[in-house]
Amino acid sequence: MRSWQRMFAAVMRLLLKCLRLGRRRRFKLVRQVEQLWHYGQLCLHSLLYNSFTNGDVVLDSLFEPIYWLVDHVTRWFGVVFVALVIGLTSSIVAIVYICLLPLILQTYTPAWICWHLAYGHWNLIMIVFHYYMAITTSPGHPPQAKDDLTGVSICRKCIAPKPARTHHCSICNRCVLKMDHHCPWLNNCVGHYNHRYFFSFCLFMTMGCIYCTISSWEMFRDAYAAIERMKLLEKERLHLAANQTYYQTPPPTFSFHQRAFHKSVVYLWVLCSSVALALGALTLWHAALITRGETSIERHINKKERQRLQKKGKVFRNPYSYGGWDNWKVFLGVDVPRHWLTRVLLPSPHLPHGTGLNWDLPPCVTKQRTPLLAI
């Protein structure tokens, strides 16, 4: 009896030891899982932590694939946009020479004929020259060697020196001096060396479209009325063809030349008026930026800086602005009065002031620049 009790007690002790060992192992496994979980959280927080992270940064990160797609589409479709500009402009010039110019020579007085010939060809030359220079001139890029420049920041995308007013273009995949924006209609960036060509092209193209819109207004009204008469006569012809008798004659029809002439005039007026409105608004926008001495990118940067300093009771001053009139002289490269004729009203390939790497006071500016901050 005692031997059986001893055996039973030994079995129970062994069972209790196994239970304690399993419980210890289970608790140890739970502690290891908790430690791994906390360690993973710590690694994740250390990788994602950024004191500057906010909602805008998260939103930009989410939209990064869309930005990548837009950049690549814009890069490949730039050639298509350039061909579209050349094709539309050439079609308008062809319509003017084929349809409108013979009519002007037959009906206008000699004084008006001289005016249209002089102004129209001058405007056309300015458009062609500045557009060609805008798409073929490099906007300017900083040197890749870090020893060439001192005291400048480094671009975090191309790991190269980044002078003042330089920004990285994600479409061209390189930094651009005094970058304003990447223009798909030029298939090129607008920067330090071709900013004047871009603005001059927009200005003269707007002037040309306004000139064509005003000059062809009466012709447009007549052509539109003629097209409406074509539609009515076509309906009457179809109606008579369905109920034709031997004593009825069909109404007269317009010839192919007349149809092409009227539709070309309507096409010219609609296209020129639309471009004048859209491109005119863009030209006014860039004119305001030039007056303030800033680019499209700098406008957003200066706006945020102005708001930040306003909260501290300070006033932001643009260090690259010399006053409205001097800003235009610097932008257009006008050093002496005769340059308004030779460099503004006539085609001129002169270079802008400076190299885009530093921004010393231009010689055409008489007063000193204002300080960056003023209390």
C-alpha positions as CSV (number, residue, x, y, z in Angstrom):
1,M,0.0,0.0,0.0
2,R,2.8,2.4,0.9
3,S,4.7,1.5,-2.3
4,W,1.6,2.4,-4.3
5,Q,1.2,5.7,-2.5
6,R,4.9,6.5,-3.0
7,M,4.6,5.8,-6.7
8,F,1.5,8.0,-7.0
9,A,3.2,10.8,-5.2
10,A,6.3,10.5,-7.5
11,V,4.0,10.6,-10.6
12,M,2.2,13.7,-9.4
13,R,5.5,15.5,-8.6
14,L,6.7,14.7,-12.1
15,L,3.5,16.0,-13.6
16,L,3.7,19.2,-11.6
17,K,7.3,19.8,-12.7
18,C,6.3,19.3,-16.4
19,L,3.5,21.8,-16.0
20,R,5.8,24.3,-14.4
21,L,8.3,23.9,-17.2
22,G,5.7,24.3,-19.9
23,R,4.4,27.4,-18.2
24,R,7.9,28.9,-18.0
25,R,8.5,28.1,-21.7
26,R,5.2,29.6,-22.6
27,F,5.9,32.7,-20.7
28,K,9.4,32.9,-22.2
29,L,7.9,32.6,-25.7
30,V,5.4,35.3,-25.0
31,R,8.1,37.6,-23.7
32,Q,10.2,37.0,-26.8
33,V,7.3,37.8,-29.1
34,E,6.6,41.0,-27.1
35,Q,10.3,42.0,-27.3
36,L,10.4,41.4,-31.1
37,W,7.2,43.4,-31.5
38,H,8.6,46.4,-29.6
39,Y,11.9,46.1,-31.5
40,G,10.0,46.2,-34.8
41,Q,8.0,49.2,-33.8
42,L,11.2,51.0,-32.7
43,C,12.9,50.2,-36.1
44,L,9.8,51.4,-38.0
45,H,9.6,54.6,-36.1
46,S,13.4,55.2,-36.5
47,L,13.1,54.8,-40.2
48,L,10.0,56.9,-40.7
49,Y,10.7,59.6,-38.1
50,N,11.2,63.1,-39.5
51,S,10.6,66.3,-37.5
52,F,9.5,68.1,-40.6
53,T,6.9,65.5,-41.6
54,N,3.4,66.8,-41.9
55,G,0.2,66.2,-43.9
56,D,1.7,67.9,-47.0
57,V,4.7,65.6,-47.0
58,V,2.6,62.5,-46.6
59,L,0.3,63.7,-49.4
60,D,3.2,64.4,-51.7
61,S,4.6,60.9,-51.0
62,L,1.2,59.3,-51.9
63,F,1.1,61.3,-55.2
64,E,4.7,60.5,-56.1
65,P,3.7,57.8,-58.6
66,I,1.4,60.3,-60.3
67,Y,4.1,62.9,-60.5
68,W,6.5,60.3,-62.0
69,L,3.9,59.4,-64.7
70,V,3.2,63.1,-65.5
71,D,6.9,63.8,-65.8
72,H,7.6,61.0,-68.2
73,V,4.5,61.7,-70.3
74,T,5.4,65.4,-70.5
75,R,9.0,64.4,-71.5
76,W,7.9,62.2,-74.4
77,F,5.0,64.4,-75.6
78,G,7.2,67.5,-75.7
79,V,8.0,66.9,-79.3
80,V,4.3,66.5,-80.1
81,F,3.5,69.8,-78.5
82,V,6.3,71.6,-80.4
83,A,5.0,70.1,-83.7
84,L,1.5,71.2,-82.8
85,V,2.7,74.8,-82.2
86,I,4.5,74.8,-85.5
87,G,1.6,73.3,-87.4
88,L,-1.1,75.6,-86.0
89,T,1.1,78.7,-86.5
90,S,1.9,77.6,-90.1
91,S,-1.8,77.0,-90.9
92,I,-2.7,80.5,-89.7
93,V,0.2,82.1,-91.8
94,A,-0.9,80.1,-94.8
95,I,-4.6,81.2,-94.5
96,V,-3.4,84.8,-94.2
97,Y,-1.3,84.6,-97.3
98,I,-3.7,82.6,-99.4
99,C,-7.1,84.0,-98.3
100,L,-6.7,87.3,-96.6
101,L,-3.8,89.0,-98.2
102,P,-5.2,89.0,-101.7
103,L,-8.4,90.5,-100.3
104,I,-6.4,93.2,-98.4
105,L,-4.5,94.1,-101.6
106,Q,-7.7,94.5,-103.6
107,T,-9.9,96.5,-101.1
108,Y,-7.6,98.4,-98.7
109,T,-6.0,101.8,-99.3
110,P,-2.2,102.0,-99.9
111,A,-1.6,103.3,-96.4
112,W,-3.5,100.4,-94.8
113,I,-1.8,98.0,-97.1
114,C,1.7,99.3,-96.0
115,W,0.7,99.1,-92.4
116,H,-0.6,95.5,-92.6
117,L,2.5,94.3,-94.6
118,A,5.0,96.0,-92.2
119,Y,3.4,95.1,-88.9
120,G,2.3,91.6,-89.9
121,H,5.8,90.6,-91.2
122,W,7.6,92.2,-88.3
123,N,5.3,90.4,-85.8
124,L,5.8,87.1,-87.7
125,I,9.6,87.5,-87.7
126,M,9.6,88.2,-83.9
127,I,7.5,85.1,-83.2
128,V,9.6,82.8,-85.3
129,F,12.9,84.1,-83.9
130,H,12.0,84.0,-80.3
131,Y,10.3,80.6,-80.5
132,Y,13.3,79.1,-82.2
133,M,15.7,80.6,-79.7
134,A,13.5,79.4,-76.8
135,I,13.5,75.8,-77.9
136,T,17.1,75.6,-78.9
137,T,18.8,77.6,-76.2
138,S,19.8,75.8,-73.1
139,P,18.4,77.3,-69.9
140,G,21.8,76.9,-68.2
141,H,23.0,74.3,-65.7
142,P,25.4,74.5,-62.8
143,P,28.8,72.8,-63.0
144,Q,28.9,69.3,-61.7
145,A,32.3,69.6,-60.0
146,K,32.0,70.6,-56.3
147,D,35.3,72.5,-56.4
148,D,34.0,75.1,-58.9
149,L,31.6,76.7,-56.5
150,T,31.9,77.5,-52.8
151,G,29.2,78.4,-50.3
152,V,26.3,76.7,-52.2
153,S,24.0,74.0,-51.2
154,I,23.9,70.5,-52.8
155,C,21.0,69.2,-54.7
156,R,19.6,66.1,-53.0
157,K,18.5,64.5,-56.3
158,C,21.5,64.9,-58.6
159,I,24.1,65.4,-55.8
160,A,25.6,68.5,-57.5
161,P,26.2,72.1,-56.5
162,K,23.0,74.1,-56.3
163,P,23.6,77.9,-56.6
164,A,21.0,80.5,-55.6
165,R,17.8,80.5,-57.6
166,T,18.7,77.1,-59.0
167,H,16.1,74.3,-58.9
168,H,15.9,70.6,-60.0
169,C,13.7,69.8,-62.9
170,S,12.2,66.3,-62.5
171,I,11.4,66.1,-66.3
172,C,14.9,67.0,-67.5
173,N,16.4,65.2,-64.5
174,R,19.0,67.9,-63.8
175,C,19.3,71.3,-62.1
176,V,18.5,74.5,-64.0
177,L,19.8,78.0,-63.3
178,K,17.1,80.4,-62.3
179,M,14.5,77.9,-63.2
180,D,11.0,79.3,-63.9
181,H,9.2,76.1,-65.1
182,H,9.4,73.3,-67.6
183,C,7.3,74.3,-70.7
184,P,6.0,71.3,-72.7
185,W,5.2,73.7,-75.6
186,L,8.9,74.3,-75.9
187,N,10.0,70.8,-74.9
188,N,12.6,72.7,-72.8
189,C,13.0,74.3,-69.4
190,V,12.6,78.0,-69.0
191,G,15.7,79.2,-67.1
192,H,18.4,81.9,-67.0
193,Y,19.5,81.9,-70.6
194,N,16.1,81.5,-72.4
195,H,13.6,83.2,-70.0
196,R,13.6,86.3,-72.2
197,Y,13.0,84.3,-75.4
198,F,10.1,82.5,-73.8
199,F,8.4,85.7,-72.5
200,S,9.0,87.5,-75.8
201,F,7.5,84.6,-77.7
202,C,4.4,84.7,-75.5
203,L,4.2,88.5,-75.9
204,F,4.5,88.6,-79.7
205,M,2.3,85.6,-80.2
206,T,-0.4,87.3,-78.2
207,M,0.0,90.5,-80.1
208,G,-0.2,88.6,-83.4
209,C,-3.3,86.7,-82.4
210,I,-5.0,90.0,-81.2
211,Y,-3.9,91.6,-84.5
212,C,-5.5,88.7,-86.6
213,T,-8.6,88.7,-84.4
214,I,-9.3,92.4,-84.8
215,S,-8.3,92.5,-88.5
216,S,-10.5,89.6,-89.5
217,W,-13.5,90.4,-87.5
218,E,-15.6,91.7,-90.4
219,M,-14.5,88.8,-92.6
220,F,-15.3,86.4,-89.8
221,R,-18.9,87.7,-89.6
222,D,-19.4,87.5,-93.3
223,A,-17.9,84.0,-93.4
224,Y,-20.0,82.8,-90.5
225,A,-23.1,84.1,-92.2
226,A,-22.1,82.4,-95.5
227,I,-21.7,79.1,-93.7
228,E,-25.1,79.4,-92.2
229,R,-26.5,80.1,-95.7
230,M,-24.7,77.0,-96.9
231,K,-26.5,74.9,-94.3
232,L,-29.9,76.3,-95.2
233,L,-29.3,75.8,-98.9
234,E,-28.1,72.2,-98.3
235,K,-31.3,71.5,-96.4
236,E,-33.4,73.0,-99.2
237,R,-31.5,71.0,-101.8
238,L,-32.1,67.7,-99.9
239,H,-35.8,68.6,-99.4
240,L,-36.2,69.3,-103.2
241,A,-34.3,66.2,-104.1
242,A,-36.8,64.1,-102.1
243,N,-39.8,65.9,-103.7
244,Q,-38.3,66.8,-107.1
245,T,-40.5,67.6,-110.1
246,Y,-39.6,68.5,-113.6
247,Y,-40.6,72.1,-113.0
248,Q,-38.5,72.7,-110.0
249,T,-34.8,73.7,-110.1
250,P,-32.4,73.0,-107.2
251,P,-31.0,76.1,-105.4
252,P,-27.5,77.2,-106.3
253,T,-24.6,75.5,-104.4
254,F,-21.3,77.0,-103.1
255,S,-18.2,75.9,-104.9
256,F,-15.4,74.1,-103.1
257,H,-13.2,77.2,-103.2
258,Q,-15.9,79.3,-101.5
259,R,-16.5,76.7,-98.8
260,A,-12.8,76.4,-98.0
261,F,-12.4,80.2,-97.9
262,H,-15.2,80.8,-95.5
263,K,-14.3,77.8,-93.2
264,S,-10.7,78.9,-93.2
265,V,-11.6,82.4,-92.1
266,V,-13.8,81.1,-89.2
267,Y,-11.0,78.7,-88.2
268,L,-8.5,81.5,-88.2
269,W,-10.6,83.8,-86.0
270,V,-11.7,81.1,-83.5
271,L,-8.1,79.8,-83.1
272,C,-6.5,83.3,-82.8
273,S,-9.1,84.6,-80.3
274,S,-8.8,81.5,-78.1
275,V,-5.0,81.7,-78.1
276,A,-5.1,85.4,-77.5
277,L,-7.2,84.9,-74.3
278,A,-5.2,81.9,-72.9
279,L,-1.7,83.1,-73.9
280,G,-2.5,86.7,-73.0
281,A,-3.4,85.7,-69.4
282,L,-0.2,83.7,-69.2
283,T,1.8,86.7,-70.5
284,L,0.2,89.0,-68.0
285,W,1.0,86.6,-65.2
286,H,4.7,86.4,-66.2
287,A,4.9,90.2,-66.7
288,A,3.7,90.6,-63.0
289,L,6.4,88.1,-61.9
290,I,9.1,90.0,-63.9
291,T,8.0,93.3,-62.3
292,R,8.5,91.8,-58.9
293,G,11.8,90.2,-59.8
294,E,10.9,86.6,-59.2
295,T,10.2,83.4,-61.0
296,S,7.1,81.1,-60.8
297,I,8.9,78.9,-58.3
298,E,10.2,81.8,-56.3
299,R,6.7,83.2,-56.0
300,H,5.6,80.2,-53.9
301,I,8.8,80.2,-51.9
302,N,8.6,83.9,-51.2
303,K,5.0,83.7,-50.3
304,K,5.7,81.1,-47.6
305,E,8.7,83.1,-46.3
306,R,6.6,86.2,-46.2
307,Q,4.0,84.5,-44.1
308,R,6.6,83.0,-41.8
309,L,8.3,86.3,-41.2
310,Q,5.0,88.1,-40.8
311,K,4.2,86.0,-37.7
312,K,7.5,87.2,-36.2
313,G,6.7,90.8,-36.9
314,K,9.3,91.1,-39.8
315,V,9.0,92.1,-43.4
316,F,10.3,90.0,-46.3
317,R,12.3,91.8,-49.0
318,N,13.2,90.0,-52.2
319,P,17.0,90.3,-52.6
320,Y,16.7,89.8,-56.4
321,S,14.3,92.7,-57.0
322,Y,15.7,96.1,-57.9
323,G,12.3,97.9,-58.4
324,G,9.8,97.5,-61.2
325,W,11.5,99.5,-63.9
326,D,15.0,98.2,-63.2
327,N,13.7,94.6,-63.1
328,W,12.5,95.0,-66.6
329,K,15.8,96.5,-67.7
330,V,17.7,93.6,-66.2
331,F,15.4,91.0,-67.6
332,L,15.5,92.5,-71.2
333,G,19.2,93.3,-71.1
334,V,18.7,97.1,-71.6
335,D,21.9,98.9,-70.6
336,V,21.6,102.0,-72.8
337,P,18.5,103.7,-74.3
338,R,19.2,102.4,-77.9
339,H,18.9,98.8,-76.6
340,W,15.1,99.3,-76.4
341,L,15.2,99.3,-80.2
342,T,18.0,96.9,-81.0
343,R,17.4,94.4,-78.2
344,V,13.6,94.6,-77.6
345,L,11.9,95.7,-80.8
346,L,14.3,93.8,-83.1
347,P,15.5,90.2,-82.9
348,S,18.6,90.0,-80.6
349,P,20.5,87.0,-79.3
350,H,22.3,88.9,-76.5
351,L,22.9,87.1,-73.3
352,P,21.3,88.0,-70.0
353,H,23.2,89.7,-67.1
354,G,25.4,87.4,-65.1
355,T,26.1,83.7,-65.3
356,G,23.3,82.5,-63.2
357,L,25.8,81.3,-60.6
358,N,26.0,84.5,-58.6
359,W,23.8,87.6,-58.6
360,D,25.9,90.7,-58.5
361,L,24.4,94.1,-59.0
362,P,23.8,94.6,-62.8
363,P,25.4,97.7,-64.4
364,C,22.0,99.1,-65.5
365,V,20.8,99.3,-61.9
366,T,21.7,102.6,-60.2
367,K,20.4,102.0,-56.7
368,Q,21.6,99.3,-54.3
369,R,19.4,96.3,-53.6
370,T,17.2,96.2,-50.4
371,P,18.2,93.9,-47.6
372,L,16.7,90.5,-47.3
373,L,15.0,91.1,-44.0
374,A,13.8,94.3,-42.4
375,I,12.3,94.7,-39.0
